[in-house]
Amino acid sequence: MLWFRNLIFYRFEPSAELTQEHLEQALAEHPFTPCGSQELSRSGWSQPVKEAEEMLVFSSNGFLLVNLAQEERIIPASVVREQLDDKVALIEAEQSRKVYRKEKLQLKDEVIMDLLPRSFTRRRSIEAILMPQQGWIVVNASSHKQAEELLNQLRQALGSLVVKLPLTQISADKVMTAWLQGEAMPQGWVLEDECELRDPMTEGSKISAKGQDLLCDEISAHITAGMLVKRLALEWQQQIRFVLHEDLSLHRLRLSDEYREQLDADTPEDVLAARDAELARMGLEYARLLPELLETLGGEPQH
């Protein structure tokens, strides 16, 4: 089933020509190809749905699914260090002189270039859904660094892409902290059993709780002492469970068992038709969830 495990989302204003066809043509100029023998890494666009061969953009209900493929060569730092030490020792012994930092850096590059053709490679993918009608780009990434990698590649392919992380009137940590102090939650939002608290005045001071009642006296005492909730597990509309972080990223998204069973029962037998339906459902759920999430945090600032 098509479903993002992590979610970082951005506001964007699509240009009028951003259609599936236009995006397909733009990405086709930057296809993924494996690393060459002397390359450390390579990235490019590949088909987001393996059953839809040669399609770099999979579309359903106006939602555009893309996939950035990345490959990198794995050269353990310990191996580089050992071979560099051997080279330095040999030069110093044969030439009776000391090898200094500038020359060591040059020798290190030579070691890496020598190891590249013999190294293993590792691949990963970063998926995203462009939602032009709703003005969102959602990226299946666990870190902003990964999400920015995809956006930079997308910007390069399209020529320009203006995106921004959403802002809210109230910070997420304050709202999540208030919920654990007993403040009423919006309709459809329910606490799960996991959170992380941090002391904003003491670096490195954090407490993680999992598998327990988050409204218990112990957690309440930590909040009273000045700690804030930085991560909180939630359920939305009895359909989606996730961990909300203070930076508005969503982690470990998963469907509730009941909702997954319902979707499985409605999934077409044809594989491509099933993927089409799954993308439409995923896009529609995000189109509902994201505005509601921002609204629970006081809404976006009015400019």
PyMOL commands that set and color helices and strands:
alter all, ss='L'
color gray80, all
select helices_A, chain A and resi 20-28+77-95+101-118+144-158+172-180+217-224+257-266+271-296
alter helices_A, ss='H'
color red, helices_A
select strands_A, chain A and resi 8-12+41-46+58-60+63-74+120-131+136-140+163-164+189-198+206-210+228-236+240-245+250-255
alter strands_A, ss='S'
color yellow, strands_A
deselect
rebuild
show_as cartoon
